[in-house]
Amino acid sequence: MSKDSSKNENDLFQEVSSMIESLQPLIRQNLSLLTNQVDILIKGRERDDNRIQRLLDALLDYAGMCEEGLALFKRLCRYYYDVNPQVTAEYINIYHDLYGLEENSQDGIKG
């Protein structure tokens, strides 16, 4: 690998790292809003499939970005399992497909 190629890769890495860092406040803000929605939904014992699935759709992105997003996704899956186990299993499979995890992974949603 040439010196220039190595420098360009380092510059690209720094640029991407900087962009990710700049997104952190927005990620935290969105997770805070999603946490509030999940709290309200669970406290109210909501059973509206469409509403729950919209939240799960939103949380799938955050589940791959940070531990807080994954924890919230797992929490909503645990709640939704009692409402609709089949669709919950589909969301868990989507999560595994998106993030390349084995189905028998130690980091299962139930855990």
CNS distance restraints for C-alpha pairs under 8 A (distance, minus, plus):
assign (resid   1 and name CA) (resid   5 and name CA) 6.42 0.50 0.50
assign (resid   1 and name CA) (resid   6 and name CA) 6.77 0.50 0.50
assign (resid   2 and name CA) (resid   6 and name CA) 6.29 0.50 0.50
assign (resid   3 and name CA) (resid   7 and name CA) 6.20 0.50 0.50
assign (resid   4 and name CA) (resid   8 and name CA) 6.14 0.50 0.50
assign (resid   5 and name CA) (resid   9 and name CA) 6.21 0.50 0.50
assign (resid   6 and name CA) (resid  10 and name CA) 6.17 0.50 0.50
assign (resid   7 and name CA) (resid  11 and name CA) 6.09 0.50 0.50
assign (resid   8 and name CA) (resid  12 and name CA) 6.08 0.50 0.50
assign (resid   9 and name CA) (resid  13 and name CA) 6.05 0.50 0.50
assign (resid  10 and name CA) (resid  14 and name CA) 6.14 0.50 0.50
assign (resid  11 and name CA) (resid  15 and name CA) 6.12 0.50 0.50
assign (resid  12 and name CA) (resid  16 and name CA) 6.13 0.50 0.50
assign (resid  13 and name CA) (resid  17 and name CA) 6.01 0.50 0.50
assign (resid  14 and name CA) (resid  18 and name CA) 6.05 0.50 0.50
assign (resid  15 and name CA) (resid  19 and name CA) 6.29 0.50 0.50
assign (resid  16 and name CA) (resid  20 and name CA) 6.19 0.50 0.50
assign (resid  17 and name CA) (resid  21 and name CA) 6.14 0.50 0.50
assign (resid  18 and name CA) (resid  22 and name CA) 6.18 0.50 0.50
assign (resid  19 and name CA) (resid  23 and name CA) 6.42 0.50 0.50
assign (resid  20 and name CA) (resid  24 and name CA) 6.65 0.50 0.50
assign (resid  23 and name CA) (resid  27 and name CA) 6.18 0.50 0.50
assign (resid  24 and name CA) (resid  28 and name CA) 6.12 0.50 0.50
assign (resid  25 and name CA) (resid  29 and name CA) 6.11 0.50 0.50
assign (resid  26 and name CA) (resid  30 and name CA) 6.10 0.50 0.50
assign (resid  27 and name CA) (resid  31 and name CA) 6.05 0.50 0.50
assign (resid  27 and name CA) (resid  62 and name CA) 7.96 0.50 0.50
assign (resid  28 and name CA) (resid  32 and name CA) 6.10 0.50 0.50
assign (resid  29 and name CA) (resid  33 and name CA) 6.45 0.50 0.50
assign (resid  30 and name CA) (resid  34 and name CA) 6.15 0.50 0.50
assign (resid  31 and name CA) (resid  35 and name CA) 5.89 0.50 0.50
assign (resid  31 and name CA) (resid  62 and name CA) 7.76 0.50 0.50
assign (resid  31 and name CA) (resid  68 and name CA) 7.82 0.50 0.50
assign (resid  31 and name CA) (resid  69 and name CA) 6.85 0.50 0.50
assign (resid  32 and name CA) (resid  36 and name CA) 6.32 0.50 0.50
assign (resid  33 and name CA) (resid  37 and name CA) 6.38 0.50 0.50
assign (resid  34 and name CA) (resid  38 and name CA) 6.15 0.50 0.50
assign (resid  34 and name CA) (resid  55 and name CA) 7.44 0.50 0.50
assign (resid  34 and name CA) (resid  59 and name CA) 7.84 0.50 0.50
assign (resid  35 and name CA) (resid  39 and name CA) 6.04 0.50 0.50
assign (resid  35 and name CA) (resid  72 and name CA) 6.97 0.50 0.50
assign (resid  36 and name CA) (resid  40 and name CA) 6.18 0.50 0.50
assign (resid  37 and name CA) (resid  41 and name CA) 6.09 0.50 0.50
assign (resid  38 and name CA) (resid  42 and name CA) 6.07 0.50 0.50
assign (resid  38 and name CA) (resid  55 and name CA) 7.65 0.50 0.50
assign (resid  38 and name CA) (resid  76 and name CA) 6.85 0.50 0.50
assign (resid  39 and name CA) (resid  43 and name CA) 5.97 0.50 0.50
assign (resid  40 and name CA) (resid  44 and name CA) 5.90 0.50 0.50
assign (resid  41 and name CA) (resid  45 and name CA) 6.06 0.50 0.50
assign (resid  41 and name CA) (resid  46 and name CA) 5.19 0.50 0.50
assign (resid  41 and name CA) (resid  52 and name CA) 7.97 0.50 0.50
assign (resid  42 and name CA) (resid  46 and name CA) 6.27 0.50 0.50
assign (resid  42 and name CA) (resid  79 and name CA) 7.13 0.50 0.50
assign (resid  47 and name CA) (resid  52 and name CA) 7.57 0.50 0.50
assign (resid  47 and name CA) (resid  83 and name CA) 6.38 0.50 0.50
assign (resid  48 and name CA) (resid  52 and name CA) 6.27 0.50 0.50
assign (resid  49 and name CA) (resid  53 and name CA) 5.91 0.50 0.50
assign (resid  49 and name CA) (resid  84 and name CA) 7.95 0.50 0.50
assign (resid  50 and name CA) (resid  54 and name CA) 6.12 0.50 0.50
assign (resid  51 and name CA) (resid  55 and name CA) 6.45 0.50 0.50
assign (resid  52 and name CA) (resid  56 and name CA) 6.23 0.50 0.50
assign (resid  52 and name CA) (resid  80 and name CA) 7.44 0.50 0.50
assign (resid  53 and name CA) (resid  57 and name CA) 6.01 0.50 0.50
assign (resid  54 and name CA) (resid  58 and name CA) 6.34 0.50 0.50
assign (resid  55 and name CA) (resid  59 and name CA) 6.07 0.50 0.50
assign (resid  56 and name CA) (resid  60 and name CA) 6.10 0.50 0.50
assign (resid  56 and name CA) (resid  73 and name CA) 6.59 0.50 0.50
assign (resid  56 and name CA) (resid  76 and name CA) 7.28 0.50 0.50
assign (resid  56 and name CA) (resid  77 and name CA) 7.81 0.50 0.50
assign (resid  56 and name CA) (resid  91 and name CA) 7.57 0.50 0.50
assign (resid  57 and name CA) (resid  61 and name CA) 7.53 0.50 0.50
assign (resid  58 and name CA) (resid  62 and name CA) 7.30 0.50 0.50
assign (resid  59 and name CA) (resid  63 and name CA) 5.91 0.50 0.50
assign (resid  59 and name CA) (resid  69 and name CA) 6.43 0.50 0.50
assign (resid  59 and name CA) (resid  70 and name CA) 7.69 0.50 0.50
assign (resid  59 and name CA) (resid  72 and name CA) 7.35 0.50 0.50
assign (resid  59 and name CA) (resid  73 and name CA) 5.60 0.50 0.50
assign (resid  60 and name CA) (resid  64 and name CA) 6.80 0.50 0.50
assign (resid  60 and name CA) (resid  69 and name CA) 7.97 0.50 0.50
assign (resid  60 and name CA) (resid  70 and name CA) 7.91 0.50 0.50
assign (resid  60 and name CA) (resid  73 and name CA) 6.86 0.50 0.50
assign (resid  60 and name CA) (resid  95 and name CA) 6.58 0.50 0.50
assign (resid  61 and name CA) (resid  65 and name CA) 6.71 0.50 0.50
assign (resid  61 and name CA) (resid  69 and name CA) 7.97 0.50 0.50
assign (resid  62 and name CA) (resid  66 and name CA) 6.23 0.50 0.50
assign (resid  62 and name CA) (resid  68 and name CA) 7.91 0.50 0.50
assign (resid  62 and name CA) (resid  69 and name CA) 4.53 0.50 0.50
assign (resid  62 and name CA) (resid  70 and name CA) 6.62 0.50 0.50
assign (resid  63 and name CA) (resid  67 and name CA) 6.90 0.50 0.50
assign (resid  63 and name CA) (resid  68 and name CA) 7.49 0.50 0.50
assign (resid  63 and name CA) (resid  69 and name CA) 4.33 0.50 0.50
assign (resid  63 and name CA) (resid  70 and name CA) 3.74 0.50 0.50
assign (resid  63 and name CA) (resid  71 and name CA) 7.40 0.50 0.50
assign (resid  63 and name CA) (resid  72 and name CA) 7.72 0.50 0.50
assign (resid  63 and name CA) (resid  73 and name CA) 6.22 0.50 0.50
assign (resid  63 and name CA) (resid  95 and name CA) 7.98 0.50 0.50
assign (resid  64 and name CA) (resid  69 and name CA) 7.30 0.50 0.50
assign (resid  64 and name CA) (resid  70 and name CA) 6.76 0.50 0.50
assign (resid  64 and name CA) (resid  99 and name CA) 6.71 0.50 0.50
assign (resid  65 and name CA) (resid  69 and name CA) 6.87 0.50 0.50
assign (resid  65 and name CA) (resid  70 and name CA) 7.94 0.50 0.50
assign (resid  66 and name CA) (resid  70 and name CA) 6.44 0.50 0.50
assign (resid  67 and name CA) (resid  71 and name CA) 6.05 0.50 0.50
assign (resid  68 and name CA) (resid  72 and name CA) 6.21 0.50 0.50
assign (resid  69 and name CA) (resid  73 and name CA) 6.13 0.50 0.50
assign (resid  70 and name CA) (resid  74 and name CA) 6.12 0.50 0.50
assign (resid  71 and name CA) (resid  75 and name CA) 6.13 0.50 0.50
assign (resid  72 and name CA) (resid  76 and name CA) 6.25 0.50 0.50
assign (resid  73 and name CA) (resid  77 and name CA) 6.14 0.50 0.50
assign (resid  74 and name CA) (resid  78 and name CA) 6.12 0.50 0.50
assign (resid  74 and name CA) (resid 109 and name CA) 5.29 0.50 0.50
assign (resid  74 and name CA) (resid 110 and name CA) 7.30 0.50 0.50
assign (resid  75 and name CA) (resid  79 and name CA) 6.42 0.50 0.50
assign (resid  76 and name CA) (resid  80 and name CA) 5.96 0.50 0.50
assign (resid  77 and name CA) (resid  81 and name CA) 5.90 0.50 0.50
assign (resid  77 and name CA) (resid  88 and name CA) 6.01 0.50 0.50
assign (resid  77 and name CA) (resid  91 and name CA) 7.97 0.50 0.50
assign (resid  77 and name CA) (resid  92 and name CA) 7.83 0.50 0.50
assign (resid  77 and name CA) (resid 109 and name CA) 7.35 0.50 0.50
assign (resid  78 and name CA) (resid  82 and name CA) 7.44 0.50 0.50
assign (resid  78 and name CA) (resid 109 and name CA) 7.64 0.50 0.50
assign (resid  78 and name CA) (resid 110 and name CA) 6.86 0.50 0.50
assign (resid  79 and name CA) (resid  83 and name CA) 7.31 0.50 0.50
assign (resid  80 and name CA) (resid  84 and name CA) 5.94 0.50 0.50
assign (resid  80 and name CA) (resid  85 and name CA) 7.04 0.50 0.50
assign (resid  80 and name CA) (resid  88 and name CA) 6.32 0.50 0.50
assign (resid  81 and name CA) (resid  85 and name CA) 4.31 0.50 0.50
assign (resid  81 and name CA) (resid  86 and name CA) 7.79 0.50 0.50
assign (resid  81 and name CA) (resid  88 and name CA) 5.53 0.50 0.50
assign (resid  81 and name CA) (resid  89 and name CA) 7.87 0.50 0.50
assign (resid  84 and name CA) (resid  88 and name CA) 6.21 0.50 0.50
assign (resid  85 and name CA) (resid  89 and name CA) 6.12 0.50 0.50
assign (resid  86 and name CA) (resid  90 and name CA) 6.48 0.50 0.50
assign (resid  87 and name CA) (resid  91 and name CA) 6.38 0.50 0.50
assign (resid  88 and name CA) (resid  92 and name CA) 6.30 0.50 0.50
assign (resid  89 and name CA) (resid  93 and name CA) 6.17 0.50 0.50
assign (resid  90 and name CA) (resid  94 and name CA) 6.16 0.50 0.50
assign (resid  91 and name CA) (resid  95 and name CA) 6.16 0.50 0.50
assign (resid  92 and name CA) (resid  96 and name CA) 6.30 0.50 0.50
assign (resid  92 and name CA) (resid 109 and name CA) 6.99 0.50 0.50
assign (resid  93 and name CA) (resid  97 and name CA) 6.06 0.50 0.50
assign (resid  93 and name CA) (resid 103 and name CA) 7.49 0.50 0.50
assign (resid  94 and name CA) (resid  98 and name CA) 6.02 0.50 0.50
assign (resid  95 and name CA) (resid  99 and name CA) 6.17 0.50 0.50
assign (resid  96 and name CA) (resid 100 and name CA) 5.57 0.50 0.50
assign (resid  96 and name CA) (resid 101 and name CA) 4.73 0.50 0.50
assign (resid  96 and name CA) (resid 102 and name CA) 6.60 0.50 0.50
assign (resid  96 and name CA) (resid 103 and name CA) 6.72 0.50 0.50
assign (resid  97 and name CA) (resid 101 and name CA) 6.70 0.50 0.50
assign (resid 101 and name CA) (resid 105 and name CA) 6.51 0.50 0.50
assign (resid 103 and name CA) (resid 108 and name CA) 7.60 0.50 0.50
assign (resid 104 and name CA) (resid 108 and name CA) 7.17 0.50 0.50
assign (resid 106 and name CA) (resid 111 and name CA) 7.79 0.50 0.50
assign (resid 107 and name CA) (resid 111 and name CA) 6.57 0.50 0.50
